[in-house]
Structures are given as C-alpha cells and as structure tokens.
Amino acid sequence: MSQHVVIIGAGIVGAATALEALSAGFRVTIVEPGDPGGEQAASYGNGCWLSPMSVIPPSSPGLWKKIPKFLMDPLGPLAIRWSYLPRVAPWLVKYLLAGWTEPKVEAIARAIRPLLVDAPALHRTLAERAGVERLIERRGLMYIYENRAQFETEAMAWRIRRKVGIEWLELGPDEMRQREPELDRRYGFAALVEEGGHCRDPGAYVAALVAQAQAEGATLVRARASGFRIEGGRLRAVLTDGGEIAADRAVISAGAYSKKLAAAVGSDVPLETERGYHAMILGSEIGPRTPLMPYDGKMSVTLTDRGLRCAGQVEIAGLEAAPNWKRAEILRDHLLRSFPNLPRDLPAEKVKVWMGHRPTMPDGLPCIGPAAASADVLLAFGHGHVGLVAGPRTARAVAALLAGTPPELPLGPFSPSRFA
Ligand SMILES: Cc1cc2nc3c(=O)[nH]c(=O)nc-3n(C[C@H](O)[C@H](O)[C@H](O)COP(=O)(O)OP(=O)(O)OC[C@H]3O[C@@H](n4cnc5c(N)ncnc54)[C@H](O)[C@@H]3O)c2cc1C
C-alpha cells in the first residue's frame, strides 16, 4: 500500500505539491475549504509574474528610516495599520534586520535564486500535464523607469541580481515605444529580463492543476484543517472541521493561514500576512505586450485572460481587518495614467478589485522542511512575494522530502526553525 499524504491548502504550493507527490507514488488527499485557486487564495489574484529574478527580499538597508511614513500614510505602497503595530512589532524587527546590510540582502538572493530559476519552464511542464499550457507564456518581464537616473536609484538590487546570474537588456525610449506603443511616454528606460514569464490566469491555472491531480487519483476534501493527531512522534491523522483523515504524512501549504497549523505541530514560525490588492479592467485588450513593473508604482501590470490587471501594494494589518479599497483605486488610477488609450469613464462593473494575503516570513524566504514535533509533517509556506513563481520547485523539494530522496537544491536557508 502506498503511503497516504494529506496536503493542506490548494493554492499554487498545495496544487503543485499534489501533482509531484502523485508522481512520487503517494496516495494524495487535498484538504481545502474554498475552491482550489479561488478568490480566498493569494494564488488567485497575484501579479501573474513568473519572475526568476525576484531575488531581492522586501526588507532592504535603511528601510527603518521609512517606518514613520509607513505608519502615517495609509495609502502609500507600504503601509502599517497603527492598530496592528503592537502585534506585528516583533515580526517587524526581524523583517528590518533581515535586510539590514547589502551582504545580508545578497545572501538571501543567493539562497532563493535556485528556487526560482527556470520557473517558466517548470510551470509550462505542469501546465502541459493539466492541459492548460496556453496559460503559461514566456515573453520576458520589464521594469520601467522614466529615465536611466531613476533606474540607478535601484543600483543595489540590480548589482545583486547580476551577481546571482541574472541578465537583462536595457532599452531606451525608442525601443520601448516600439515594444509598448500604448504605454505612456513618461517612461523612457526599461530593464527587460528575458528569462521571465507570466501566467495568463493564475486562479484558473491552480484550479486546473488540482483537477488534474484529481484525474490522477487524488481526493479533494472540502474542509478546513485544524490540527494533527500525533502519537510517539508519528502522524496518525489530520484533524479537520469535517472529521479526522487518517494519514501517514501531511504537508502544511495553507499560505498565510499556516501559522496556527505549524504551531499545532511544534513549529513556532514568524509568519505574517503582507496584504496586497489588485484592480482589473475587465475585458481590456489595451495593455502591455510584456508584463511591466513601473518604478513609480511598485506594482505589476499584466494583460491577463480576464483583463488588464494591476497588482501590488503592501499593507500590514493582519488576517482579519477589512480591506481598504482605496488602495485598489490607486492601482486602477495608475493603469489609467499609464495607458492613455484606456477609456476614462469606466463603469464600476468593468473594474474588479481584490485583496489577498501574501504569506511572508521576515527574510522573504519560505519555510520548507519538517515540523518540530513530527518529521511526518512538512511545512511548505511563507513564499511572500514569490509564491507563484516558486511553486513548482517548492513542490519538487517537498516531494523529495516525502520520498526521502535528495532535494535538487539546498534547503538549509528555508529551515522552519531558522528564527527559533
Ligand atoms: C497583490 C499580490 C501580488 C502578487 N504577485 C505575485 C507575482 O506576480 N508572482 C509571484 O510569484 N507571487 C506573487 N504574489 C505572491 C503569491 O501570490 C503567493 O506567495 C502565493 O500565491 C502563495 O501561495 P500558497 O499556495 O502558499 O497560498 P495561497 O494561494 O494563499 O493558498 C492557500 C490555500 O490554503 C487554504 N487554507 C487556508 N487555511 C486552511 C486550512 N486551515 N485548511 C485547509 N486549507 C486552508 C486557503 O483557502 C487557500 O486556498 C503576489 C501576492 C499578492 C497578494
């Protein structure tokens, strides 16, 4: 009899892990209260970027100087809600320290690069298996600036990217115009990373991966996991609001909701949610050919199957607080400023807004490894800003840990106990 693994959560990490665990010969059950890849998951509404160059953590040297601004400006690209400050303060200190110096940032970049490299190709393989290969495209990804001087304000990030093997093409105003004729002319410089790709509809993609796992024999249980029954260090069952599920192994891949589950199996991890938003102009055919990240917005702009999506913003306010939809309006307005041909008088029903939870560790690196109280339970969450791109290789690493074979990349930097 093959071993039974219960995968908790059906975002990109759980969905990809289910397929890899099936390939490794496990019997698989996925436990998920919502629709796989549904609106409750970060994997639904993200920026669609499959960006192997997203190696720079959110924390950077000197960030601490901006904390007063983050507190005073509730609509800035990064905001911390006053009411949440006492709760988040210990996490915030770890977050600031993680990127305190350039060598620290470089060490994080070196650690995460192997998790991201070749991501568009890995996604393509998964998508082919699920019959949705058209959802994965590789047209590069482009960071856009008003001019070279603006690009140079990010010299540290680009220096580190170069050191970890990332290459890019620099484009001037004429080349940009040729590539992106509809883009506002205030942008006159771009760094095009050709190894990048994007997903045309992350929610549909995750749903297709889970459907494929079911077609290959996995069971989907609509329930919320609440804990584990462990006897003598061995997992016996996963507890859910629908009853117990007998299991030999389990994987916690519940994104931002994983902290309590990890604690239930002895791992106290500093996981927070960095809330993010998107605004989408439904049905728009106006937009960039290559997904863009404008310097003045720190958001991704991607033409998806559902419309033109602008995703970004970081709001530290916990899992419970109501969304601040003004943040999504900022994203919508940025789209209107960036693409002058978009209709100015958009009716409300043409704009869809969404808020979701990035599962973020202070150093921007995920947790991938065994839980403290039982090696039968694996943690696979905390991917922050890079969960979509990192999903497939995370899944391969988890499958290797389940099977007891050597993982294809060093997992030390992702140890769940690194902050203990
Ligand atoms: C605005 C925004 C833009 C982003 N842009 C990008 C991008 O361009 N590229 C990129 O790589 N990443 C991006 N990210 C990050 C990325 O979306 C996340 O890191 C990634 O989706 C996390 O995937 P996950 O599977 O860990 O979690 P999720 O996708 O959140 O899935 C977790 C699932 O677990 C389920 N769950 C929760 N609790 C339980 C429980 N108790 N029992 C069972 N199931 C449970 C939830 O219902 C959910 O379906 C972005 C995020 C945001 C918010």
The ligand as an SDF file (V2000), in Angstrom:
LIG
                    3D

 53 58  0  0  0  0  0  0  0  0999 V2000
   -1.1610   41.5330   -4.7600 C   0  0  0  0  0  0  0  0  0  0  0  0
   -0.2430   40.3310   -4.8630 C   0  0  0  0  0  0  0  0  0  0  0  0
    0.5920   40.2050   -5.9610 C   0  0  0  0  0  0  0  0  0  0  0  0
    1.4470   39.1060   -6.0650 C   0  0  0  0  0  0  0  0  0  0  0  0
    2.1920   38.9450   -7.2080 N   0  0  0  0  0  0  0  0  0  0  0  0
    2.9490   37.8280   -7.3570 C   0  0  0  0  0  0  0  0  0  0  0  0
    3.6080   37.5710   -8.5960 C   0  0  0  0  0  0  0  0  0  0  0  0
    3.4500   38.3180   -9.5740 O   0  0  0  0  0  0  0  0  0  0  0  0
    4.4030   36.4700   -8.6880 N   0  0  0  0  0  0  0  0  0  0  0  0
    4.5700   35.6120   -7.6270 C   0  0  0  0  0  0  0  0  0  0  0  0
    5.3380   34.6480   -7.7470 O   0  0  0  0  0  0  0  0  0  0  0  0
    3.9040   35.8050   -6.4550 N   0  0  0  0  0  0  0  0  0  0  0  0
    3.0900   36.8810   -6.3110 C   0  0  0  0  0  0  0  0  0  0  0  0
    2.4000   37.0780   -5.1510 N   0  0  0  0  0  0  0  0  0  0  0  0
    2.5830   36.1210   -4.0630 C   0  0  0  0  0  0  0  0  0  0  0  0
    1.8440   34.8260   -4.3240 C   0  0  0  0  0  0  0  0  0  0  0  0
    0.5350   35.0730   -4.7920 O   0  0  0  0  0  0  0  0  0  0  0  0
    1.7930   33.9880   -3.0280 C   0  0  0  0  0  0  0  0  0  0  0  0
    3.0870   33.8850   -2.4630 O   0  0  0  0  0  0  0  0  0  0  0  0
    1.3080   32.5830   -3.3410 C   0  0  0  0  0  0  0  0  0  0  0  0
    0.0950   32.6340   -4.0500 O   0  0  0  0  0  0  0  0  0  0  0  0
    1.1370   31.7730   -2.0660 C   0  0  0  0  0  0  0  0  0  0  0  0
    0.6430   30.5140   -2.4580 O   0  0  0  0  0  0  0  0  0  0  0  0
    0.1940   29.4610   -1.3780 P   0  0  0  0  0  0  0  0  0  0  0  0
   -0.2370   28.2500   -2.1130 O   0  0  0  0  0  0  0  0  0  0  0  0
    1.2670   29.3370   -0.3450 O   0  0  0  0  0  0  0  0  0  0  0  0
   -1.0400   30.1650   -0.6080 O   0  0  0  0  0  0  0  0  0  0  0  0
   -2.4890   30.5560   -1.1120 P   0  0  0  0  0  0  0  0  0  0  0  0
   -2.5360   30.7510   -2.5710 O   0  0  0  0  0  0  0  0  0  0  0  0
   -2.9720   31.6650   -0.2520 O   0  0  0  0  0  0  0  0  0  0  0  0
   -3.3460   29.2540   -0.8290 O   0  0  0  0  0  0  0  0  0  0  0  0
   -3.5590   28.7980    0.4810 C   0  0  0  0  0  0  0  0  0  0  0  0
   -4.8230   27.9700    0.4740 C   0  0  0  0  0  0  0  0  0  0  0  0
   -4.9480   27.3490    1.7640 O   0  0  0  0  0  0  0  0  0  0  0  0
   -6.2990   27.3360    2.1130 C   0  0  0  0  0  0  0  0  0  0  0  0
   -6.4180   27.2090    3.5610 N   0  0  0  0  0  0  0  0  0  0  0  0
   -6.2790   28.1840    4.4960 C   0  0  0  0  0  0  0  0  0  0  0  0
   -6.4580   27.6820    5.7260 N   0  0  0  0  0  0  0  0  0  0  0  0
   -6.7050   26.3580    5.5590 C   0  0  0  0  0  0  0  0  0  0  0  0
   -6.9670   25.3020    6.4750 C   0  0  0  0  0  0  0  0  0  0  0  0
   -6.9960   25.5110    7.7800 N   0  0  0  0  0  0  0  0  0  0  0  0
   -7.2090   24.0620    5.9650 N   0  0  0  0  0  0  0  0  0  0  0  0
   -7.1730   23.8330    4.6250 C   0  0  0  0  0  0  0  0  0  0  0  0
   -6.8970   24.8040    3.7240 N   0  0  0  0  0  0  0  0  0  0  0  0
   -6.6700   26.0460    4.1900 C   0  0  0  0  0  0  0  0  0  0  0  0
   -6.8460   28.6430    1.5840 C   0  0  0  0  0  0  0  0  0  0  0  0
   -8.2550   28.5580    1.4300 O   0  0  0  0  0  0  0  0  0  0  0  0
   -6.1000   28.7680    0.2710 C   0  0  0  0  0  0  0  0  0  0  0  0
   -6.8280   28.2550   -0.8000 O   0  0  0  0  0  0  0  0  0  0  0  0
    1.5020   38.1450   -5.0280 C   0  0  0  0  0  0  0  0  0  0  0  0
    0.6390   38.2470   -3.9440 C   0  0  0  0  0  0  0  0  0  0  0  0
   -0.2530   39.3210   -3.8550 C   0  0  0  0  0  0  0  0  0  0  0  0
   -1.1940   39.4050   -2.7080 C   0  0  0  0  0  0  0  0  0  0  0  0
  1  2  1  0
  2  3  1  0
  2 52  2  0
  3  4  2  0
  4  5  1  0
  4 50  1  0
  5  6  2  0
  6  7  1  0
  6 13  1  0
  7  8  2  0
  7  9  1  0
  9 10  1  0
 10 11  2  0
 10 12  1  0
 12 13  2  0
 13 14  1  0
 14 15  1  0
 14 50  1  0
 15 16  1  0
 16 17  1  0
 16 18  1  0
 18 19  1  0
 18 20  1  0
 20 21  1  0
 20 22  1  0
 22 23  1  0
 23 24  1  0
 24 25  2  0
 24 26  1  0
 24 27  1  0
 27 28  1  0
 28 29  2  0
 28 30  1  0
 28 31  1  0
 31 32  1  0
 32 33  1  0
 33 34  1  0
 33 48  1  0
 34 35  1  0
 35 36  1  0
 35 46  1  0
 36 37  1  0
 36 45  1  0
 37 38  2  0
 38 39  1  0
 39 40  1  0
 39 45  2  0
 40 41  1  0
 40 42  2  0
 42 43  1  0
 43 44  2  0
 44 45  1  0
 46 47  1  0
 46 48  1  0
 48 49  1  0
 50 51  2  0
 51 52  1  0
 52 53  1  0
M  END
$$$$
